[in-house]
Amino acid sequence: MSDPFAPEPTPEPQVAKPVPPGRRQAEAKRQAILEEDELERLDREIDEVEAFRMPLMEHLIELKDRLIKSVVATFLGGLIGLYFSSDLYAILIAPFNDAASKSGLSVTPSLVTIGLYEGINVYFKIAFIGGISIASPVLTWQFWQFIAPGLYKTERRVVAPLWFSSLSLFIAGAVFCYYVIFPNAFPFFFSVIDANVTVSADDYLSSVMQMMIAFGACFQMPIGAYFAARLGFIDHKDLLAGFRWATVIIFIVAAILTPSPDMLSQVLLAMPMMLLYGVGIVVAYFSSTKVRPEAKP
């Protein structure tokens, strides 16, 4: 019978097995080959970039050509936008008209033109916005063709997904503003004071476009997290540690961007931003270059 109070036997120390000299040489050779391949790849990328090096005047001439093509594309897109201005205007004022019809006020809120040229000005603004949207593929392509020769292959492989992600997030923010925020914000605008509501069409167009752009910019949070992480400013641990402060800031921003004082509108904006903050944490986890100091034993 064993003694329960007997001291436990001391485990024998683990002795590391010696690495055969041949294996060490093979590992060193393999590492040297990998480093040589990486240097050759970097040299090829540098050579590709150097091949497109041009004098300043040639760069300016190329820039002028691409600007001309962009202006022509915007002009043609503007003509198309002008043709569909009535349809685009109807889409933009639909949330206002819907909220006005449900307002229950004695005098239904309405849009008016104050100046003689305001109606024409509104249609040309809509045509310009539509023209930029229609010509955006051409504008993006011209910009890409101008900067791509100066980028390495690894950088070019990153730019396209980033651009697509940024554009998708911006559109998502604008659409969210149109379908979620406007229906909740306009009834509040109509009830601020006891007065007949008549809104300038030009002022209305400027206001709704500013709000849609602001929401599109707020939805760029994961893109901002990516660049901050790649530059080594933050990593996922920083974002996790600052989650409580981020929640407070997000709700403050939501309160500023949503004119309606009710909590529903603020939560409707804050929840997607919280979700995007979570996406930013994941992005920072995979893309951060920040080096943390090793913990002292």
C-alpha positions as CSV (number, residue, x, y, z in Angstrom):
1,M,0.0,0.0,0.0
2,S,1.4,3.3,-1.0
3,D,2.0,6.1,1.5
4,P,-0.3,9.1,0.7
5,F,2.0,11.4,2.5
6,A,5.1,10.4,0.6
7,P,6.6,13.1,-1.6
8,E,5.9,13.0,-5.3
9,P,8.8,11.8,-7.4
10,T,10.7,14.5,-9.2
11,P,10.1,14.2,-12.9
12,E,13.2,13.7,-15.0
13,P,14.2,16.8,-16.9
14,Q,13.4,16.8,-20.6
15,V,16.5,16.7,-22.6
16,A,16.2,18.3,-26.0
17,K,17.2,15.9,-28.8
18,P,20.1,17.2,-30.7
19,V,19.3,18.3,-34.3
20,P,21.4,16.5,-36.8
21,P,23.9,18.7,-38.6
22,G,22.5,17.7,-42.0
23,R,19.0,18.8,-41.0
24,R,20.3,22.2,-39.7
25,Q,22.1,22.7,-43.0
26,A,18.9,21.8,-45.0
27,E,16.8,24.3,-42.9
28,A,19.4,27.0,-43.4
29,K,19.5,26.3,-47.2
30,R,15.7,26.3,-47.4
31,Q,15.5,29.7,-45.5
32,A,18.2,31.1,-47.8
33,I,16.2,30.0,-50.9
34,L,13.0,31.6,-49.5
35,E,14.8,34.9,-48.8
36,E,16.3,34.8,-52.3
37,D,12.9,34.2,-53.9
38,E,11.4,37.0,-51.9
39,L,14.2,39.4,-52.9
40,E,13.8,38.4,-56.6
41,R,10.0,39.0,-56.4
42,L,10.6,42.5,-54.8
43,D,13.2,43.3,-57.5
44,R,10.7,42.4,-60.2
45,E,8.1,44.6,-58.7
46,I,10.5,47.5,-58.4
47,D,11.6,47.0,-62.0
48,E,7.9,47.1,-63.1
49,V,7.4,50.4,-61.3
50,E,10.7,51.9,-62.6
51,A,9.6,50.9,-66.1
52,F,6.8,53.4,-65.9
53,R,8.8,56.3,-64.5
54,M,8.3,59.4,-66.6
55,P,9.4,63.0,-66.6
56,L,7.2,65.5,-64.9
57,M,5.9,67.0,-68.2
58,E,4.8,63.5,-69.4
59,H,2.9,63.0,-66.1
60,L,1.2,66.3,-66.5
61,I,0.3,65.5,-70.1
62,E,-1.2,62.1,-69.1
63,L,-3.0,63.8,-66.2
64,K,-4.5,66.3,-68.7
65,D,-5.7,63.6,-71.0
66,R,-7.3,61.6,-68.3
67,L,-9.0,64.8,-66.9
68,I,-10.4,65.6,-70.3
69,K,-11.8,62.0,-70.6
70,S,-13.3,62.3,-67.1
71,V,-14.9,65.7,-67.9
72,V,-16.4,64.3,-71.2
73,A,-17.8,61.3,-69.3
74,T,-19.3,63.5,-66.6
75,F,-20.9,65.8,-69.3
76,L,-22.4,62.8,-71.1
77,G,-23.6,61.3,-67.8
78,G,-25.1,64.7,-66.9
79,L,-27.1,64.8,-70.2
80,I,-28.5,61.4,-69.3
81,G,-29.2,62.6,-65.8
82,L,-30.9,65.6,-67.1
83,Y,-33.2,63.4,-69.3
84,F,-34.2,61.5,-66.2
85,S,-34.3,64.5,-63.8
86,S,-38.0,64.2,-63.3
87,D,-37.8,60.6,-62.2
88,L,-34.8,61.2,-59.9
89,Y,-36.6,64.2,-58.4
90,A,-39.7,62.1,-57.7
91,I,-37.5,59.5,-56.0
92,L,-35.8,62.1,-53.8
93,I,-39.0,63.8,-52.7
94,A,-40.9,60.5,-52.1
95,P,-40.0,60.3,-48.4
96,F,-41.1,63.9,-47.9
97,N,-44.4,63.4,-49.6
98,D,-45.1,60.2,-47.8
99,A,-44.4,61.8,-44.4
100,A,-46.5,64.9,-45.4
101,S,-49.5,62.8,-46.3
102,K,-49.3,61.0,-42.9
103,S,-48.6,64.2,-40.8
104,G,-52.2,64.8,-39.9
105,L,-51.6,68.6,-40.0
106,S,-54.4,71.0,-41.0
107,V,-52.2,72.2,-43.8
108,T,-50.2,69.5,-45.6
109,P,-46.4,70.3,-45.8
110,S,-45.3,71.1,-49.3
111,L,-42.2,71.9,-51.4
112,V,-42.1,75.3,-53.1
113,T,-39.8,77.2,-55.4
114,I,-38.9,80.6,-54.1
115,G,-36.7,82.1,-56.8
116,L,-37.5,82.3,-60.5
117,Y,-34.6,80.0,-61.4
118,E,-34.8,77.7,-58.4
119,G,-36.7,75.0,-60.3
120,I,-34.1,75.0,-63.1
121,N,-31.3,75.0,-60.5
122,V,-32.8,72.0,-58.8
123,Y,-33.0,70.0,-62.0
124,F,-29.4,70.9,-63.0
125,K,-28.2,69.8,-59.5
126,I,-30.0,66.5,-59.9
127,A,-28.5,66.1,-63.4
128,F,-25.0,66.8,-62.0
129,I,-25.5,64.2,-59.3
130,G,-26.8,61.7,-61.7
131,G,-24.0,62.5,-64.2
132,I,-21.4,61.8,-61.5
133,S,-23.1,58.6,-60.6
134,I,-23.4,57.4,-64.2
135,A,-19.8,58.4,-65.1
136,S,-18.3,57.0,-61.8
137,P,-17.0,53.8,-63.5
138,V,-15.2,55.8,-66.1
139,L,-13.9,58.3,-63.5
140,T,-12.7,55.4,-61.4
141,W,-11.0,53.7,-64.3
142,Q,-9.1,56.9,-65.3
143,F,-8.0,57.5,-61.8
144,W,-6.8,53.8,-61.5
145,Q,-4.9,53.9,-64.8
146,F,-3.1,57.0,-63.6
147,I,-1.9,55.7,-60.3
148,A,-1.7,51.9,-61.0
149,P,1.7,52.0,-62.7
150,G,3.3,53.5,-59.6
151,L,2.0,50.7,-57.3
152,Y,3.5,47.4,-56.6
153,K,1.6,44.2,-57.4
154,T,0.8,43.6,-53.8
155,E,-0.6,47.1,-53.5
156,R,-2.6,46.7,-56.7
157,R,-4.2,43.5,-55.3
158,V,-5.3,45.4,-52.2
159,V,-6.7,48.6,-53.8
160,A,-9.5,47.0,-55.9
161,P,-11.2,45.1,-53.0
162,L,-10.8,48.2,-50.8
163,W,-12.4,50.4,-53.4
164,F,-15.3,48.0,-54.0
165,S,-15.8,47.6,-50.2
166,S,-15.7,51.4,-49.7
167,L,-18.2,52.0,-52.5
168,S,-20.6,49.2,-51.2
169,L,-20.5,50.6,-47.7
170,F,-21.1,54.2,-48.9
171,I,-24.1,53.1,-50.9
172,A,-25.4,51.0,-48.0
173,G,-25.2,54.1,-45.7
174,A,-27.0,56.3,-48.2
175,V,-29.7,53.7,-48.8
176,F,-30.1,53.2,-45.0
177,C,-30.5,56.9,-44.6
178,Y,-33.2,57.1,-47.4
179,Y,-35.3,54.1,-46.2
180,V,-34.8,54.2,-42.4
181,I,-33.8,57.7,-41.3
182,F,-35.9,59.9,-43.6
183,P,-39.3,58.3,-42.7
184,N,-38.5,58.9,-39.0
185,A,-36.9,62.3,-39.3
186,F,-39.5,64.2,-41.5
187,P,-42.4,63.8,-39.1
188,F,-40.2,65.4,-36.4
189,F,-39.4,68.3,-38.7
190,F,-43.1,68.9,-39.3
191,S,-43.9,69.0,-35.6
192,V,-41.1,71.2,-34.2
193,I,-43.3,74.3,-34.2
194,D,-47.0,75.0,-34.8
195,A,-46.7,76.5,-38.3
196,N,-47.5,75.7,-41.9
197,V,-44.5,73.8,-43.3
198,T,-43.3,74.9,-46.7
199,V,-39.8,73.9,-47.8
200,S,-37.7,75.3,-50.5
201,A,-37.0,72.6,-53.1
202,D,-33.4,73.7,-53.4
203,D,-32.9,73.6,-49.7
204,Y,-34.6,70.2,-49.4
205,L,-32.4,68.7,-52.1
206,S,-29.2,70.1,-50.4
207,S,-30.3,68.8,-47.0
208,V,-31.2,65.3,-48.1
209,M,-27.9,64.9,-50.1
210,Q,-25.9,66.1,-47.1
211,M,-27.6,63.6,-44.8
212,M,-27.1,60.7,-47.3
213,I,-23.4,61.6,-47.8
214,A,-22.9,61.9,-44.0
215,F,-24.4,58.4,-43.5
216,G,-22.4,57.0,-46.3
217,A,-19.2,58.4,-44.6
218,C,-20.2,56.9,-41.2
219,F,-20.5,53.5,-42.9
220,Q,-16.8,53.7,-43.8
221,M,-15.7,52.7,-40.3
222,P,-14.2,49.3,-41.4
223,I,-12.2,51.0,-44.1
224,G,-10.8,53.5,-41.6
225,A,-10.0,50.6,-39.2
226,Y,-8.1,48.8,-42.0
227,F,-5.9,51.8,-42.8
228,A,-5.2,52.6,-39.1
229,A,-4.3,48.9,-38.5
230,R,-2.1,48.7,-41.6
231,L,-0.2,51.8,-40.5
232,G,0.3,50.2,-37.1
233,F,-1.7,52.7,-35.1
234,I,-4.2,50.2,-33.7
235,D,-4.9,46.5,-33.5
236,H,-7.9,44.4,-32.5
237,K,-6.9,44.5,-28.8
238,D,-7.1,48.4,-28.9
239,L,-10.5,48.3,-30.4
240,L,-11.8,45.7,-27.9
241,A,-10.3,47.7,-25.0
242,G,-12.1,50.9,-26.3
243,F,-15.4,49.2,-27.0
244,R,-17.2,51.0,-24.1
245,W,-15.9,54.4,-25.2
246,A,-16.8,53.6,-28.8
247,T,-20.3,52.8,-27.8
248,V,-20.7,56.2,-26.1
249,I,-19.3,58.0,-29.0
250,I,-21.4,56.1,-31.5
251,F,-24.6,57.0,-29.7
252,I,-23.5,60.7,-29.5
253,V,-22.9,60.7,-33.2
254,A,-26.2,59.0,-33.8
255,A,-27.9,61.7,-31.7
256,I,-26.3,64.4,-33.8
257,L,-27.0,62.9,-37.2
258,T,-30.6,62.0,-36.4
259,P,-32.6,65.2,-36.0
260,S,-35.5,63.3,-34.4
261,P,-35.1,63.3,-30.5
262,D,-36.8,59.9,-30.1
263,M,-34.6,57.0,-29.1
264,L,-35.8,54.8,-32.0
265,S,-34.1,56.9,-34.7
266,Q,-30.9,57.0,-32.7
267,V,-30.9,53.3,-32.1
268,L,-31.6,52.6,-35.8
269,L,-28.4,54.4,-36.7
270,A,-26.3,53.3,-33.7
271,M,-26.9,49.6,-34.2
272,P,-25.5,49.4,-37.7
273,M,-22.5,51.5,-36.6
274,M,-21.9,49.1,-33.7
275,L,-22.0,46.2,-36.1
276,L,-19.5,48.0,-38.4
277,Y,-17.3,48.6,-35.3
278,G,-17.3,44.8,-34.8
279,V,-16.4,44.3,-38.4
280,G,-13.5,46.8,-37.9
281,I,-12.3,44.6,-35.0
282,V,-12.1,41.6,-37.3
283,V,-10.4,43.6,-40.0
284,A,-7.8,44.9,-37.6
285,Y,-7.2,41.4,-36.3
286,F,-6.1,40.2,-39.8
287,S,-4.4,43.4,-41.1
288,S,-2.7,45.1,-38.2
289,T,1.0,45.7,-38.3
290,K,1.3,47.0,-34.8
291,V,4.1,45.5,-32.7
292,R,3.3,45.3,-29.0
293,P,6.2,45.2,-26.5
294,E,6.7,41.8,-25.0
295,A,5.3,41.4,-21.5
296,K,8.0,41.3,-18.8
297,P,8.2,38.0,-16.8
